[in-house]
Amino acid sequence: MKQLPQISSLLYGQAWAILPAVHAEFGALYRNYLAGTLTAPVAIAEKGEACYGISYQANHSQGIAIVSMSGVIMKRAPNMLCGPPVIDLSALDGLLDEIAADSLIETAVFDINSPGGMMIGIAETCERMRELSAQGIRTIAYADYQMCSAGYYLACACDEIYCAPSAAIGSIGVYCAGLDDSRAWEMEGLELVLAKSGNLKAMGHPGKAWSPDERAWLQGMAENCGTQFRDWVTDRRGDVPEEAMQGQWYPAKEAAPALHDGLYRDLPALLADIMQPA
């Protein structure tokens, strides 16, 4: 699996805005693969394709584009051949450019089902979504199941956010996870010999204990990205209470009013309302 170093650095060296259980699922898959207890499903492995959870349809007669997204948000996601589906921001960027170039589209609806994902790339994708609004395209985010963390970050780029009453939304916050396996190495009789230049170089290297400076750097990155997330929500959604942005999520019907613009039981109900003549 040529992507192992990339997957390791993504899991344990980057800022994530995601529900912890989903990040843990990725971690368990990664560790099981390293231990030789996980193999890729044959049907997917033969194709050599990643599971990208994005689909697109345009109804030109109604002037509506619908982008359906389901999975973990990442950019240039490695092909892990297993695990949760992925919303690759690179693919989404291409769709946004396609919508922007389509003169018949007046409304873009983003049907989001995501527990969140990585911070890398999300600000740039949100900028593209805001450019749709700037050229006069109405942008709407909708969730009937889950719009959490980076999924909610993405939704905030839209002009409006609607949800099913029981949909989980919010989880505004960021964390960074580092894996310290130095004790496991020690118990196996292994000793890491490491030559490096730079106080923070080789941070998170397998077999290496985390120093206080490294832990402080990781905490700083989480705090910086968390501030970016909260500022973005406040800028886009207005008066969101600080206590509603501490990493928790809510059923939409119980969320702070500023977090969404209204409730629809499903996407067809929302679309029927949108497509009514003015």
BATI-371031 format. One record per residue (C-alpha): residue in one letter; chain; x, y, z; residue number from 1. Coordinates in nm, 4 decimals. Example, Ala and Ser with C-alpha at 12.3 -4.5 7.8 and 13.67 -1.06 7.14 Angstrom:
<atoms>
+---------+--------+----------+----------+----------+-----+
: residuo : cadena :       c1 :       c2 :       c3 : num :
+---------+--------+----------+----------+----------+-----+
:       a :      A :   1.2300 :  -0.4500 :   0.7800 :   1 :
:       s :      A :   1.3670 :  -0.1060 :   0.7140 :   2 :
+---------+--------+----------+----------+----------+-----+
</atoms>
This chain:
<atoms>
+---------+--------+----------+----------+----------+-----+
: residuo : cadena :       c1 :       c2 :       c3 : num :
+---------+--------+----------+----------+----------+-----+
:       m :      A :   0.0000 :   0.0000 :   0.0000 :   1 :
:       k :      A :   0.2088 :   0.2862 :  -0.1334 :   2 :
:       q :      A :  -0.0069 :   0.5474 :   0.0412 :   3 :
:       l :      A :   0.0823 :   0.4357 :   0.3975 :   4 :
:       p :      A :   0.3125 :   0.7318 :   0.4785 :   5 :
:       q :      A :   0.0553 :   0.9754 :   0.3396 :   6 :
:       i :      A :  -0.2281 :   0.8168 :   0.5399 :   7 :
:       s :      A :  -0.0196 :   0.8222 :   0.8580 :   8 :
:       s :      A :   0.0631 :   1.1914 :   0.8194 :   9 :
:       l :      A :  -0.3020 :   1.2737 :   0.7479 :  10 :
:       l :      A :  -0.4309 :   1.0879 :   1.0512 :  11 :
:       y :      A :  -0.1773 :   1.1960 :   1.3073 :  12 :
:       g :      A :  -0.0244 :   1.5199 :   1.1839 :  13 :
:       q :      A :  -0.3072 :   1.7387 :   1.0542 :  14 :
:       a :      A :  -0.6005 :   1.9378 :   1.1895 :  15 :
:       w :      A :  -0.9329 :   1.7540 :   1.1728 :  16 :
:       a :      A :  -1.2830 :   1.8946 :   1.2039 :  17 :
:       i :      A :  -1.4629 :   1.5616 :   1.2333 :  18 :
:       l :      A :  -1.6628 :   1.3537 :   1.4772 :  19 :
:       p :      A :  -1.4072 :   1.1610 :   1.6891 :  20 :
:       a :      A :  -1.5682 :   0.8214 :   1.6261 :  21 :
:       v :      A :  -1.5089 :   0.8540 :   1.2511 :  22 :
:       h :      A :  -1.1462 :   0.9574 :   1.2961 :  23 :
:       a :      A :  -1.1074 :   0.6560 :   1.5270 :  24 :
:       e :      A :  -1.2518 :   0.4334 :   1.2533 :  25 :
:       f :      A :  -0.9844 :   0.5511 :   1.0109 :  26 :
:       g :      A :  -0.7198 :   0.4940 :   1.2772 :  27 :
:       a :      A :  -0.8424 :   0.1414 :   1.3468 :  28 :
:       l :      A :  -0.8396 :   0.0560 :   0.9758 :  29 :
:       y :      A :  -0.4865 :   0.1932 :   0.9436 :  30 :
:       r :      A :  -0.3546 :   0.0008 :   1.2454 :  31 :
:       n :      A :  -0.5272 :  -0.3196 :   1.1367 :  32 :
:       y :      A :  -0.3676 :  -0.2882 :   0.7959 :  33 :
:       l :      A :  -0.0247 :  -0.2439 :   0.9518 :  34 :
:       a :      A :  -0.0871 :  -0.5524 :   1.1654 :  35 :
:       g :      A :  -0.1827 :  -0.7570 :   0.8608 :  36 :
:       t :      A :  -0.5366 :  -0.8179 :   0.9822 :  37 :
:       l :      A :  -0.7106 :  -0.6113 :   0.7146 :  38 :
:       t :      A :  -0.7221 :  -0.6649 :   0.3408 :  39 :
:       a :      A :  -0.8958 :  -0.4570 :   0.0775 :  40 :
:       p :      A :  -1.2260 :  -0.5906 :  -0.0624 :  41 :
:       v :      A :  -1.1488 :  -0.7732 :  -0.3876 :  42 :
:       a :      A :  -1.4162 :  -0.5948 :  -0.5906 :  43 :
:       i :      A :  -1.2721 :  -0.2545 :  -0.5089 :  44 :
:       a :      A :  -0.9078 :  -0.3609 :  -0.5180 :  45 :
:       e :      A :  -0.9453 :  -0.4939 :  -0.8729 :  46 :
:       k :      A :  -1.0824 :  -0.1616 :  -0.9907 :  47 :
:       g :      A :  -0.8155 :   0.0350 :  -0.8047 :  48 :
:       e :      A :  -1.0648 :   0.3134 :  -0.7442 :  49 :
:       a :      A :  -1.1328 :   0.5287 :  -0.4383 :  50 :
:       c :      A :  -1.4872 :   0.5648 :  -0.3064 :  51 :
:       y :      A :  -1.5730 :   0.9267 :  -0.3838 :  52 :
:       g :      A :  -1.9106 :   1.0164 :  -0.2415 :  53 :
:       i :      A :  -2.0119 :   1.2970 :  -0.4814 :  54 :
:       s :      A :  -2.2825 :   1.3019 :  -0.7466 :  55 :
:       y :      A :  -2.4220 :   1.5849 :  -0.9579 :  56 :
:       q :      A :  -2.7342 :   1.6519 :  -1.1577 :  57 :
:       a :      A :  -2.8661 :   1.9623 :  -1.3303 :  58 :
:       n :      A :  -3.2278 :   2.0440 :  -1.4077 :  59 :
:       h :      A :  -3.1910 :   2.3160 :  -1.6674 :  60 :
:       s :      A :  -3.5639 :   2.3605 :  -1.7135 :  61 :
:       q :      A :  -3.5875 :   2.4601 :  -1.3466 :  62 :
:       g :      A :  -3.2444 :   2.6253 :  -1.3332 :  63 :
:       i :      A :  -3.1334 :   2.4032 :  -1.0425 :  64 :
:       a :      A :  -2.8125 :   2.2102 :  -0.9855 :  65 :
:       i :      A :  -2.8000 :   1.9466 :  -0.7092 :  66 :
:       v :      A :  -2.4675 :   1.8311 :  -0.5681 :  67 :
:       s :      A :  -2.5042 :   1.5313 :  -0.3356 :  68 :
:       m :      A :  -2.2122 :   1.4644 :  -0.1024 :  69 :
:       s :      A :  -2.1733 :   1.1767 :   0.1415 :  70 :
:       g :      A :  -1.8602 :   1.0876 :   0.3358 :  71 :
:       v :      A :  -1.5501 :   1.2232 :   0.5032 :  72 :
:       i :      A :  -1.4205 :   1.5536 :   0.3641 :  73 :
:       m :      A :  -1.0598 :   1.5440 :   0.2410 :  74 :
:       k :      A :  -0.8494 :   1.6951 :  -0.0367 :  75 :
:       r :      A :  -0.6604 :   1.4733 :  -0.2820 :  76 :
:       a :      A :  -0.7639 :   1.1785 :  -0.0693 :  77 :
:       p :      A :  -0.5369 :   0.8728 :  -0.0890 :  78 :
:       n :      A :  -0.6946 :   0.5576 :  -0.2301 :  79 :
:       m :      A :  -0.7348 :   0.3458 :   0.0850 :  80 :
:       l :      A :  -0.9656 :   0.0949 :  -0.0890 :  81 :
:       c :      A :  -1.1708 :   0.0545 :   0.2288 :  82 :
:       g :      A :  -1.3338 :   0.2523 :   0.5034 :  83 :
:       p :      A :  -1.5872 :   0.5369 :   0.4806 :  84 :
:       p :      A :  -1.6607 :   0.7055 :   0.1467 :  85 :
:       v :      A :  -1.4723 :   1.0275 :   0.0833 :  86 :
:       i :      A :  -1.5848 :   1.3691 :  -0.0384 :  87 :
:       d :      A :  -1.2744 :   1.4764 :  -0.2274 :  88 :
:       l :      A :  -1.2580 :   1.8560 :  -0.2358 :  89 :
:       s :      A :  -1.0597 :   1.8456 :  -0.5595 :  90 :
:       a :      A :  -1.3533 :   1.6739 :  -0.7316 :  91 :
:       l :      A :  -1.5993 :   1.9154 :  -0.5683 :  92 :
:       d :      A :  -1.3941 :   2.2128 :  -0.6898 :  93 :
:       g :      A :  -1.4316 :   2.0837 :  -1.0444 :  94 :
:       l :      A :  -1.8090 :   2.0616 :  -1.0072 :  95 :
:       l :      A :  -1.8243 :   2.4150 :  -0.8675 :  96 :
:       d :      A :  -1.6356 :   2.5417 :  -1.1710 :  97 :
:       e :      A :  -1.8806 :   2.3542 :  -1.3948 :  98 :
:       i :      A :  -2.1791 :   2.5129 :  -1.2200 :  99 :
:       a :      A :  -2.0190 :   2.8568 :  -1.2421 : 100 :
:       a :      A :  -1.9780 :   2.8162 :  -1.6186 : 101 :
:       d :      A :  -2.3381 :   2.7010 :  -1.6729 : 102 :
:       s :      A :  -2.5460 :   3.0060 :  -1.7594 : 103 :
:       l :      A :  -2.8728 :   2.8132 :  -1.7081 : 104 :
:       i :      A :  -2.8147 :   2.7448 :  -1.3376 : 105 :
:       e :      A :  -2.9820 :   2.9900 :  -1.1011 : 106 :
:       t :      A :  -2.9813 :   2.7808 :  -0.7808 : 107 :
:       a :      A :  -2.7260 :   2.5309 :  -0.6509 : 108 :
:       v :      A :  -2.8343 :   2.2913 :  -0.3765 : 109 :
:       f :      A :  -2.5705 :   2.1032 :  -0.1777 : 110 :
:       d :      A :  -2.7118 :   1.7914 :  -0.0149 : 111 :
:       i :      A :  -2.4523 :   1.7247 :   0.2556 : 112 :
:       n :      A :  -2.4151 :   1.4072 :   0.4594 : 113 :
:       s :      A :  -2.0834 :   1.4267 :   0.6408 : 114 :
:       p :      A :  -1.9338 :   1.3779 :   0.9874 : 115 :
:       g :      A :  -1.6622 :   1.6271 :   0.8879 : 116 :
:       g :      A :  -1.3056 :   1.5832 :   0.7748 : 117 :
:       m :      A :  -0.9784 :   1.7661 :   0.7275 : 118 :
:       m :      A :  -0.9179 :   2.1387 :   0.7375 : 119 :
:       i :      A :  -0.6773 :   2.1310 :   0.4433 : 120 :
:       g :      A :  -0.8465 :   2.2709 :   0.1323 : 121 :
:       i :      A :  -1.1822 :   2.3540 :   0.2852 : 122 :
:       a :      A :  -1.1333 :   2.7322 :   0.2967 : 123 :
:       e :      A :  -1.0460 :   2.7394 :  -0.0737 : 124 :
:       t :      A :  -1.3503 :   2.5310 :  -0.1657 : 125 :
:       c :      A :  -1.5702 :   2.7606 :   0.0416 : 126 :
:       e :      A :  -1.4259 :   3.0548 :  -0.1506 : 127 :
:       r :      A :  -1.5365 :   2.8905 :  -0.4750 : 128 :
:       m :      A :  -1.8845 :   2.8415 :  -0.3310 : 129 :
:       r :      A :  -1.8987 :   3.2074 :  -0.2325 : 130 :
:       e :      A :  -1.8021 :   3.3014 :  -0.5892 : 131 :
:       l :      A :  -2.1194 :   3.1274 :  -0.7098 : 132 :
:       s :      A :  -2.3208 :   3.3608 :  -0.4880 : 133 :
:       a :      A :  -2.1235 :   3.6603 :  -0.6124 : 134 :
:       q :      A :  -2.2248 :   3.5834 :  -0.9708 : 135 :
:       g :      A :  -2.5928 :   3.5647 :  -0.8723 : 136 :
:       i :      A :  -2.6426 :   3.1926 :  -0.8125 : 137 :
:       r :      A :  -2.8458 :   3.1153 :  -0.5010 : 138 :
:       t :      A :  -2.6638 :   2.8557 :  -0.2906 : 139 :
:       i :      A :  -2.8410 :   2.6292 :  -0.0429 : 140 :
:       a :      A :  -2.7083 :   2.3590 :   0.1900 : 141 :
:       y :      A :  -2.9337 :   2.0793 :   0.3130 : 142 :
:       a :      A :  -2.8887 :   1.7853 :   0.5508 : 143 :
:       d :      A :  -3.1324 :   1.5092 :   0.6398 : 144 :
:       y :      A :  -2.8827 :   1.3064 :   0.8432 : 145 :
:       q :      A :  -2.5526 :   1.4641 :   0.9358 : 146 :
:       m :      A :  -2.3862 :   1.8011 :   0.8707 : 147 :
:       c :      A :  -2.1123 :   1.8133 :   1.1300 : 148 :
:       s :      A :  -1.7726 :   1.9719 :   1.1790 : 149 :
:       a :      A :  -1.6080 :   2.0266 :   0.8371 : 150 :
:       g :      A :  -1.9447 :   1.9387 :   0.6829 : 151 :
:       y :      A :  -2.0986 :   2.2337 :   0.8655 : 152 :
:       y :      A :  -1.7985 :   2.4511 :   0.7742 : 153 :
:       l :      A :  -1.8734 :   2.3768 :   0.4090 : 154 :
:       a :      A :  -2.2454 :   2.4479 :   0.4537 : 155 :
:       c :      A :  -2.1700 :   2.7921 :   0.5957 : 156 :
:       a :      A :  -2.0369 :   2.8978 :   0.2564 : 157 :
:       c :      A :  -2.3941 :   2.8775 :   0.1255 : 158 :
:       d :      A :  -2.6483 :   3.1588 :   0.1398 : 159 :
:       e :      A :  -2.8961 :   2.9377 :   0.3259 : 160 :
:       i :      A :  -2.8872 :   2.6219 :   0.5395 : 161 :
:       y :      A :  -3.1856 :   2.3896 :   0.5861 : 162 :
:       c :      A :  -3.2101 :   2.0597 :   0.7722 : 163 :
:       a :      A :  -3.4440 :   1.7775 :   0.8616 : 164 :
:       p :      A :  -3.5594 :   1.8273 :   1.2226 : 165 :
:       s :      A :  -3.3626 :   1.5286 :   1.3544 : 166 :
:       a :      A :  -3.0473 :   1.5830 :   1.1440 : 167 :
:       a :      A :  -2.7261 :   1.6183 :   1.3453 : 168 :
:       i :      A :  -2.5595 :   1.9550 :   1.2873 : 169 :
:       g :      A :  -2.2794 :   2.1560 :   1.4477 : 170 :
:       s :      A :  -1.9706 :   1.9998 :   1.6066 : 171 :
:       i :      A :  -1.7921 :   2.3305 :   1.5551 : 172 :
:       g :      A :  -1.4323 :   2.2743 :   1.6573 : 173 :
:       v :      A :  -1.0993 :   2.1241 :   1.5573 : 174 :
:       y :      A :  -0.8525 :   1.8766 :   1.6998 : 175 :
:       c :      A :  -0.5140 :   1.7300 :   1.6124 : 176 :
:       a :      A :  -0.4269 :   1.3748 :   1.7083 : 177 :
:       g :      A :  -0.0748 :   1.2420 :   1.7531 : 178 :
:       l :      A :   0.0158 :   0.8773 :   1.8040 : 179 :
:       d :      A :   0.2854 :   0.8099 :   2.0659 : 180 :
:       d :      A :   0.3862 :   0.4465 :   2.0222 : 181 :
:       s :      A :   0.7261 :   0.4767 :   2.1909 : 182 :
:       r :      A :   0.6209 :   0.2580 :   2.4849 : 183 :
:       a :      A :   0.4982 :  -0.0152 :   2.2493 : 184 :
:       w :      A :   0.8363 :  -0.0090 :   2.0764 : 185 :
:       e :      A :   1.0105 :  -0.0336 :   2.4109 : 186 :
:       m :      A :   0.7995 :  -0.3331 :   2.5149 : 187 :
:       e :      A :   0.8911 :  -0.5050 :   2.1874 : 188 :
:       g :      A :   1.2605 :  -0.4456 :   2.2542 : 189 :
:       l :      A :   1.2966 :  -0.1837 :   1.9807 : 190 :
:       e :      A :   1.4983 :   0.1357 :   2.0133 : 191 :
:       l :      A :   1.4733 :   0.4242 :   1.7700 : 192 :
:       v :      A :   1.8023 :   0.5828 :   1.6611 : 193 :
:       l :      A :   1.7142 :   0.9241 :   1.5247 : 194 :
:       a :      A :   1.9406 :   1.1998 :   1.3918 : 195 :
:       k :      A :   1.7633 :   1.5239 :   1.3114 : 196 :
:       s :      A :   1.8059 :   1.8965 :   1.2573 : 197 :
:       g :      A :   1.5334 :   2.1186 :   1.4012 : 198 :
:       n :      A :   1.3583 :   2.1053 :   1.7351 : 199 :
:       l :      A :   1.0271 :   1.9959 :   1.5814 : 200 :
:       k :      A :   1.1609 :   1.7839 :   1.2966 : 201 :
:       a :      A :   1.0540 :   1.4167 :   1.2966 : 202 :
:       m :      A :   0.7570 :   1.5038 :   1.5162 : 203 :
:       g :      A :   0.5268 :   1.2019 :   1.5343 : 204 :
:       h :      A :   0.7872 :   0.9622 :   1.3918 : 205 :
:       p :      A :   0.7058 :   0.5994 :   1.4811 : 206 :
:       g :      A :   0.8842 :   0.4902 :   1.7984 : 207 :
:       k :      A :   0.9559 :   0.8453 :   1.9117 : 208 :
:       a :      A :   0.8075 :   0.9930 :   2.2304 : 209 :
:       w :      A :   0.6421 :   1.3325 :   2.1960 : 210 :
:       s :      A :   0.8375 :   1.6163 :   2.3572 : 211 :
:       p :      A :   0.6649 :   1.9010 :   2.5474 : 212 :
:       d :      A :   0.7504 :   2.1406 :   2.2609 : 213 :
:       e :      A :   0.5917 :   1.9073 :   2.0071 : 214 :
:       r :      A :   0.2778 :   1.8697 :   2.2150 : 215 :
:       a :      A :   0.2566 :   2.2490 :   2.2479 : 216 :
:       w :      A :   0.2955 :   2.2918 :   1.8712 : 217 :
:       l :      A :   0.0144 :   2.0433 :   1.8058 : 218 :
:       q :      A :  -0.2094 :   2.2228 :   2.0551 : 219 :
:       g :      A :  -0.1305 :   2.5560 :   1.8890 : 220 :
:       m :      A :  -0.2285 :   2.4248 :   1.5473 : 221 :
:       a :      A :  -0.5596 :   2.2978 :   1.6861 : 222 :
:       e :      A :  -0.6319 :   2.6318 :   1.8518 : 223 :
:       n :      A :  -0.5459 :   2.8323 :   1.5394 : 224 :
:       c :      A :  -0.7667 :   2.6183 :   1.3168 : 225 :
:       g :      A :  -1.0427 :   2.6206 :   1.5779 : 226 :
:       t :      A :  -1.0387 :   3.0007 :   1.5863 : 227 :
:       q :      A :  -1.0599 :   3.0064 :   1.2053 : 228 :
:       f :      A :  -1.3633 :   2.7750 :   1.2193 : 229 :
:       r :      A :  -1.5485 :   2.9761 :   1.4853 : 230 :
:       d :      A :  -1.4730 :   3.3072 :   1.3115 : 231 :
:       w :      A :  -1.6053 :   3.1637 :   0.9852 : 232 :
:       v :      A :  -1.9308 :   3.0491 :   1.1467 : 233 :
:       t :      A :  -1.9786 :   3.3837 :   1.3208 : 234 :
:       d :      A :  -1.9080 :   3.5743 :   0.9996 : 235 :
:       r :      A :  -2.1485 :   3.3648 :   0.7929 : 236 :
:       r :      A :  -2.4227 :   3.2859 :   1.0454 : 237 :
:       g :      A :  -2.4257 :   3.5912 :   1.2723 : 238 :
:       d :      A :  -2.4958 :   3.5717 :   1.6427 : 239 :
:       v :      A :  -2.4025 :   3.2124 :   1.7252 : 240 :
:       p :      A :  -2.3462 :   3.1741 :   2.1020 : 241 :
:       e :      A :  -1.9903 :   3.0841 :   2.2003 : 242 :
:       e :      A :  -2.1242 :   2.7978 :   2.4089 : 243 :
:       a :      A :  -2.2746 :   2.6450 :   2.0922 : 244 :
:       m :      A :  -1.9287 :   2.6213 :   1.9310 : 245 :
:       q :      A :  -1.7482 :   2.3885 :   2.1707 : 246 :
:       g :      A :  -1.7459 :   2.0747 :   1.9559 : 247 :
:       q :      A :  -2.0936 :   1.9469 :   2.0413 : 248 :
:       w :      A :  -2.3653 :   1.8648 :   1.7894 : 249 :
:       y :      A :  -2.7441 :   1.8887 :   1.8056 : 250 :
:       p :      A :  -3.0598 :   1.7661 :   1.6369 : 251 :
:       a :      A :  -3.1392 :   2.0586 :   1.4078 : 252 :
:       k :      A :  -3.4704 :   2.1280 :   1.5803 : 253 :
:       e :      A :  -3.2812 :   2.1834 :   1.9095 : 254 :
:       a :      A :  -2.9857 :   2.3788 :   1.7685 : 255 :
:       a :      A :  -2.9268 :   2.7495 :   1.8209 : 256 :
:       p :      A :  -3.1554 :   2.9336 :   1.5749 : 257 :
:       a :      A :  -2.8624 :   3.1008 :   1.4010 : 258 :
:       l :      A :  -2.7178 :   2.7649 :   1.2932 : 259 :
:       h :      A :  -2.9801 :   2.7077 :   1.0219 : 260 :
:       d :      A :  -3.2586 :   2.8857 :   0.8329 : 261 :
:       g :      A :  -3.5410 :   2.6366 :   0.8615 : 262 :
:       l :      A :  -3.6552 :   2.2746 :   0.8685 : 263 :
:       y :      A :  -3.7715 :   2.0450 :   0.5864 : 264 :
:       r :      A :  -3.8344 :   1.6761 :   0.6425 : 265 :
:       d :      A :  -3.6504 :   1.5744 :   0.3248 : 266 :
:       l :      A :  -3.4806 :   1.7109 :   0.0140 : 267 :
:       p :      A :  -3.7865 :   1.6724 :  -0.2146 : 268 :
:       a :      A :  -3.9864 :   1.8942 :   0.0232 : 269 :
:       l :      A :  -3.7152 :   2.1598 :   0.0047 : 270 :
:       l :      A :  -3.6919 :   2.1359 :  -0.3748 : 271 :
:       a :      A :  -4.0687 :   2.1614 :  -0.4130 : 272 :
:       d :      A :  -4.0601 :   2.4850 :  -0.2170 : 273 :
:       i :      A :  -3.7660 :   2.6217 :  -0.4164 : 274 :
:       m :      A :  -3.9273 :   2.5426 :  -0.7515 : 275 :
:       q :      A :  -4.2572 :   2.7164 :  -0.6750 : 276 :
:       p :      A :  -4.3140 :   3.0136 :  -0.9075 : 277 :
:       a :      A :  -4.2204 :   3.3480 :  -0.7520 : 278 :
+---------+--------+----------+----------+----------+-----+
</atoms>
